[in-house]
């Protein structure tokens, strides 16, 4: 079994097209999508067309949930921009997706952690806003009772793979379309990858276990940056162009 793992596209259709083209070049047709498809000041409608045509097994992220649960008047600017671009079809599609998903009996998909779509799993934010890697004990506590050799998560936009003490593998593919951002949950902080490239992962089953390959795909990031700037989002424009939120 071999498939791609996509996450955190955030309406960046240019980055998604580059990832899909990279998959096609590799002859890779199967993929899963870990959520946060649309939120952002870019091209939510076009992103919806691309994803719904491919029909990959998918789960909702926290921003997808906001798009179907919140009053538009109460949404943040990125969610509201996406909401205004999406018709009822994509919103109904989101509403029909689960928050977590099992593939076969040995692969588990979640957005944040198994119990929360808005909690970081492999990273932690300290009270002063600094970001650190979670400890192995912290990570394993979230995985308690989850009998899956391969666990796929997202939400932090940081590509990582790590092995738990019992051999279970946890993989975060990084973000297809949003390489840096700031957030206020649990306190104000920034997440930054340092590259504008689109990130995704490929996982392949072997006799020795799961083989994980991260792909960092260049694309027309400057065009995405200009689109964000044209919509009054200099924060997104900087992040898309550089991979840094505060360059």
N, C-alpha and C positions, 0 to 999 in steps of 0.2 A: 504494500500500500504506500502510495506517495501522493502528497497533495500540498498545496500552498496554504499559508495562513495569513489572512489579511485582517487589518484592524484600523480603526481610527482614521478613516478616509476624510472625514469632516468636509465633505462637499468639494474636494479638490479633484475635479474630473480630469485635469491634465495629468496629475500624478497617478490616478487610477488607470488612465489609458496607457501610461508608460509601464505600469506593473502588469497589466493584462498583456501588453505586447511582449514583455519579457517572459511571461509565462508561455505565451504562444511560441516564442523562439526556442524555449526549452522543451516544447512538446507537452506541457503540463496543462491539463484541462480541468483537473479537480481542485477545489479550494473550499475553505470555510472562511466565514467572516464574523469577527468578534464584536462588531457593533461600533456605534458612533459614526454613522454613515454620512450625515448631512450637515450637521451644525457648523456654521462658519459663513463668511461673507463672500463665498466663491460661486460654485455652480451646483447647487443641490439638485436642481431638476435634471440636469444632464447626468449627474452621478446616479440618480434614481433610475434613469433609463438604462444605464450601463449595468447596474447591479440586478435589476429585475429581469433583464434579458438573459443574464448568466444563471440566475437562480441557484446560487451557491447556498448550502446549508448555513444559516445565519442566526445570530442572537441579537437582542437589543442591548445597546449601551445606555448609560445614564442620560446622555443628551437625546437619544432616540425616545426614551421614556418621557423626557420633558416635552417633546414635540406632540405627544398624544395625551399627556396628563395636565399640562399647564394651560391656563388662559393665555392666549397670545399677548395680551396687554401686560402680562407679568413676566414674560420671557426676557432673558438677556438678549443683547443685540445679535449674537451669533445664532442663537436658536430662532429668534424672530425672523432674521433674514432667510434662514432655511425654510421656516414655516411658510413664509410668503411666496417662496419659489415652488413649493410642493403642492400638488393637487391632492384630492381625496384618495386617489389610487395609492401613491406611496405612503400616505399616512395610514391607510387601511392595511397595507403590507406590513408596516412597522407593528401595528396593533396585533397582527397575527403571529408575530415572532415570540419565541420564549426568551426568558432572561438567561437561562442556561440550557445546555443541550448535551446529550450523550450521543457519540458516534460509535456504532457497534456497541460493545460492552466494556471497552477499554480506553476510550478517549473522551475526556470531559472538556467542555467549552464554557467559559464564563467571561464576563467583561472585566470586572474588578477582582472580586474574590468570589468563592462559591456562594456566599451569603449576601453580598452587597455589590451593586454595580457602580458605586461611587467611592470605594475604598481601595487604596493602593495595596498591592500584595507584595511585590518584590522590593519595593522601596518604602521608606517612612519619611514623614515630614516632622521634624522636631519643633518644639514650641517657638523657637527663634526663626522659623522659616527655612532652615537649612534642610537639604534633602540628603538622605543617606540610604545605603543598601539595608534592607531588613536583615535581621539576624536569621540564622537557620531555625532557631527555636520559634521566632515570630512567624516565619513562613510555614513551618510544619504545623503550627497551631491552627492556621486557616485550612490546612489540608486534612485535618483529623477526620477520619471516617470516610474519606474519599478514595475508594478503591479503584484507581485508574492509573495505569502505567504512564500515560501521557496526559498532562493537564495543560490546557491552553488558556492564557489570560491576556489582558490588554490594559487599557486605561492610562498607563503612565507614559505611553509613547516611546519608551526606552526599550530597545531590543535586548533581551537577555535570555539565557538558558541556565538552569541550575538543576542539580540532582539532589533529591532528598536522601536521608540516611538509608531508607529502605529501597532505594533505587528508582522511585518514581521521578519522572522528569517534568519540570515546569518550564514552559516556553512562553515568552512574550515576543511577538514578532516586530514590535515597534509600530510606528505610524506610517501609513501610506501617504497621508496628505497634510500633516500638521507637525513639523519637526520641533516646535518650541511653543510654549504657552505659559501664562500665569494663571493661578487659581487662588481661591480664598478658603478652600476646604482641605484640611481642617483649620489651617491658618494660611495667611498670605505666603505664597512661594512661587518659584519658577521651575519649570522642567525644560531642559535644553539638550538636544542631541549633538549640536555643533556641525551638522551637515544639512543642506537643503534637500538632499536626495530622498526619494520615496523608499520606505523600508517595508519589507515583508519577509516571511520565512518559508522555507520548504522543509517538510518533515517526511522521512522515508523509513519504513520499517525494514529492519535487517535481522539476520540471525543473532547479532550481538545486541540488538536493541534499536531504539529510535535514533536515526542520524538527523541532525538539525543543521541546516544551512541558512544563513542570513543573506539576503540580497539587498544591496543598497543601489538604487537605480536612479541615475541622473535623468532629469526631464526639464521641461521649460519652466523652471522655478521662477525665473524673472517675470515671465508672463503672468503667472499666478500672483506674484507679488504686486505687479502693476494693477491687477484686477482688485486686489484687496485695498490698495491705496486709493483707487478710484471710488471705492465705496466708503471712504472715510475711516479706514482701519489701518493706521500706520503701524500698530503693534503686530498685526498679522503680516503686513507687507515686509517688515524687518525679519520676522521669524521665517517666513517662506523663502526669502532671498538668502538667508545666512545660516539658518538652523540654530540661531541664538535669539533668545527673547530680549536680552539686554546686551547687545554686542558692543 
